[in-house]
Amino acid sequence: MEWTNLVRPVQLQQLIANYQTNLPLKGTRKEIDFHPVTRMFNPMGVGTWILSECDDDGLAFGLCDVGYPELGYVSMQELWELRLPGGLKIEEDLHWTASKSLTAYADDARQGKRV
């Protein structure tokens, strides 16, 4: 499970806790619209992932923007394995803190604001 090194332990625990909280609520109106827990980015250019949930296997849910923002799932293992020029990797933004819910970020992104 190398992908677990992609985010700090406290953020990983919260991502998994959010997933477990929402699991029995999936597909219902009671599903919780969490504030995102972490922001991942490509230090070389396009690619931002604002994540709110993750299962034990590394399938994360959030706002994914690789040229066009959309809510969806991303494999943390695939992000971990991605190698960029110069040996760079996808990074966690250590200074980012969510200020609103995931759907609020998605609404802003749809209106042309940056993710």
C-alpha positions in Angstrom: 0.0 0.0 0.0 2.6 2.5 -1.1 -0.2 5.0 -2.0 -0.8 5.7 1.7 2.4 7.7 1.5 0.7 10.2 -0.8 -1.1 11.9 2.1 -0.2 12.6 5.7 -1.5 10.0 8.2 -4.1 12.3 9.9 -5.6 13.2 6.5 -5.6 9.6 5.4 -7.5 8.6 8.6 -10.1 11.4 8.0 -10.5 10.4 4.3 -11.2 6.8 5.4 -13.5 7.9 8.3 -15.5 10.0 5.9 -15.9 7.1 3.5 -17.0 4.8 6.3 -19.5 7.4 7.5 -21.1 7.8 4.1 -21.0 4.2 3.0 -24.4 3.2 4.5 -25.8 6.5 3.2 -24.6 6.2 -0.5 -27.4 6.9 -2.9 -29.7 8.5 -0.3 -30.5 12.2 0.4 -28.7 11.7 3.8 -25.3 11.3 2.2 -23.0 13.9 3.8 -21.3 16.6 1.7 -18.0 16.8 3.5 -15.5 19.5 3.4 -12.5 18.1 1.4 -9.7 16.7 3.5 -6.8 17.2 1.2 -5.7 18.8 -2.1 -3.3 17.0 -4.4 -1.6 18.7 -7.4 0.7 18.2 -10.3 3.7 20.5 -9.6 4.4 20.7 -13.4 1.0 21.8 -14.6 -2.5 20.6 -15.1 -3.9 18.3 -12.5 -5.6 19.0 -9.2 -7.6 16.6 -6.9 -9.6 17.9 -3.9 -10.5 14.8 -2.0 -13.1 14.2 0.7 -13.3 10.4 1.0 -11.2 7.3 0.4 -11.8 3.6 0.9 -9.2 1.1 2.3 -8.1 0.2 -1.2 -7.2 3.7 -2.2 -10.3 4.6 -4.3 -10.8 8.3 -3.4 -13.8 10.6 -4.2 -13.5 14.3 -4.8 -13.3 17.1 -7.3 -10.8 16.0 -10.0 -9.5 18.5 -12.5 -7.1 17.3 -15.3 -8.3 19.9 -17.7 -12.0 19.9 -16.9 -13.3 19.7 -13.3 -15.7 16.9 -12.4 -16.8 15.1 -9.3 -15.6 11.5 -9.4 -13.3 8.8 -8.3 -9.5 8.6 -8.6 -7.1 5.8 -7.7 -4.6 6.9 -5.1 -2.3 4.1 -6.3 -2.3 5.6 -9.8 -1.5 9.0 -8.5 1.3 7.5 -6.4 2.8 5.7 -9.4 2.6 8.7 -11.7 6.1 10.0 -12.5 6.6 13.4 -14.0 9.7 14.9 -15.7 12.7 15.4 -13.5 11.5 12.7 -11.1 8.7 14.8 -9.7 5.5 13.2 -8.3 2.0 14.3 -7.5 2.1 16.2 -4.2 -0.2 17.0 -1.3 -0.6 20.7 -0.7 0.5 20.9 2.9 -0.8 24.5 3.3 -4.3 24.0 1.9 -7.3 23.9 4.2 -10.9 23.5 2.9 -13.2 26.5 3.6 -16.4 25.0 2.1 -18.1 21.7 1.1 -17.0 19.6 -1.8 -20.0 20.5 -3.8 -19.4 24.2 -3.2 -15.9 23.7 -4.7 -17.5 21.9 -7.7 -20.1 24.6 -8.2 -17.3 27.2 -8.2 -15.3 25.2 -10.7 -18.3 24.9 -13.0 -18.7 28.6 -13.0 -15.2 29.0 -14.3 -13.4 29.6 -11.1 -10.2 27.7 -10.4 -10.1 24.5 -8.5 
